[in-house]
Amino acid sequence: MSIEVSSTGALGRHERSYGRIYYNYEQAVTGQNIDEFLHDAKDTLAMIDGQEITRAAVRAVISSKVFDDSLSEEGHLLDHIEAVAPLPTGEYLTYFGNNSDSRKSSTMDNLQKKIMIKNNSLLSGYSLTNGGEINPEKLYELWRSFEWRKQGVRDFLGSLATDKARNPEDRSIWFSGINNSDGELVSAMMAERLDMPSSVDIMGRIALVEFTEFATAPHERGKGLITHIARNLANSVRDDLSEVPHLIFAECNTDSKSDHSAARAGFNMPKIILPNGKIVRQNLEQNVAVDGALRDFRLMTYLGESQS
Ligand SMILES: CC(C)(COP(=O)(O)OP(=O)(O)OC[C@H]1O[C@@H](n2cnc3c(N)ncnc32)[C@H](O)[C@@H]1OP(=O)(O)O)[C@@H](O)C(=O)NCCC(=O)NCCS
């Protein structure tokens, strides 16, 4: 199922929006294919030219043994690790990035250690919707800052309706929104799935479910709406994929503090120390634009509120 503004992308190496070359590696990386992977990763990261391509990124599922042993011999590649998420299979989803000098971030704030989780209930007058009766114009208003076009929003809603008819474990997109007391859509988010190969799982794959397009109308911000949506969406995805190994994660725009919203909803920034002793920053540098400017995005994974 293809979505016009896809956040996860597809397997393989593709040129993508905002001057990026992006490689979702097609094989799980193990002792068997590590040399091939290192070659492909270095080759991809070297593709920036400072003009057409200003960011190269590689995302791969890497076995724990390779992560612990072989990557440490690759000092150069270790320096390019931007983010790492432990997977339920024991493997690591690892992001490597290389940006042109013109595309470097300034500073990123530290995620507050303690994010207060306020009352979980939705303010009175507001109601959740899972996409049944969405006005495409209203959703377009919310998502236009992520470069959606009106037709793309209409197509997305059509795909969502088709997807809902599938077996829960086969679903690949989800939506959650909030209407205000006038029945107007004022906050929305979607989740998008990409199956990546796993060398551990017996099905040979792991479902990566990315929560994305976090948006609340400016006059409705600060009421906990996106937090509520993220919790609701996480419960739906978990129910649907209860039999499928999966990771729920989000790449959160740190300028709008959506990482704080995600933390309130039960997401965490994974704490990973590399073999060379460095702490992974979990920062996807100047990855895509929001409201016309390139932003840094923090990788957050969902563990559930009880564990956060
Ligand atoms: C990021 C964005 C989606 C946040 O929307 P939101 O609905 O205001 O977010 P939250 O649900 O987290 O609520 C935020 C505030 O409400 C407060 N709040 C009030 N009642 C609350 C409740 N019951 N539960 C949780 N938070 C509550 C929170 O404390 C928080 O305030 P703080 O940041 O000063 O601590 C919104 O700012 C936005 O659309 N930004 C532009 C688009 C963008 O950058 N999106 C991110 C792309 S990854």
The ligand as an ORCA input file, in Angstrom:
! r2SCAN-3c Opt
* xyz 0 1
  C       3.688     18.719     18.414
  C       2.183     18.917     18.506
  C       1.517     17.834     17.667
  C       1.757     18.794     19.983
  O       0.324     18.842     20.066
  P      -0.470     18.976     21.494
  O      -1.814     18.391     21.290
  O      -0.387     20.372     21.961
  O       0.482     18.053     22.399
  P       0.284     17.364     23.834
  O      -0.845     16.415     23.816
  O       1.592     16.732     24.158
  O       0.006     18.556     24.795
  C       1.046     19.488     24.995
  C       0.861     20.289     26.252
  O      -0.421     20.123     26.848
  C      -0.275     19.959     28.256
  N      -1.414     19.177     28.758
  C      -2.512     19.755     29.246
  N      -3.370     18.787     29.643
  C      -2.807     17.587     29.367
  C      -3.222     16.229     29.545
  N      -4.407     15.909     30.068
  N      -2.393     15.218     29.129
  C      -1.184     15.528     28.581
  N      -0.755     16.805     28.411
  C      -1.552     17.840     28.806
  C       1.063     19.283     28.387
  O       1.653     19.499     29.638
  C       1.854     19.948     27.311
  O       2.355     21.186     27.717
  P       3.930     21.434     27.879
  O       4.589     21.026     26.594
  O       4.020     22.889     28.145
  O       4.360     20.573     29.016
  C       1.754     20.331     18.004
  O       2.526     21.293     18.661
  C       1.922     20.523     16.491
  O       1.020     20.216     15.706
  N       3.101     21.054     16.056
  C       3.367     21.340     14.637
  C       3.577     20.097     13.831
  C       4.759     19.247     14.301
  O       5.870     19.724     14.426
  N       4.519     17.957     14.536
  C       5.529     17.015     14.957
  C       5.958     16.183     13.802
  S       6.883     14.736     14.374
*
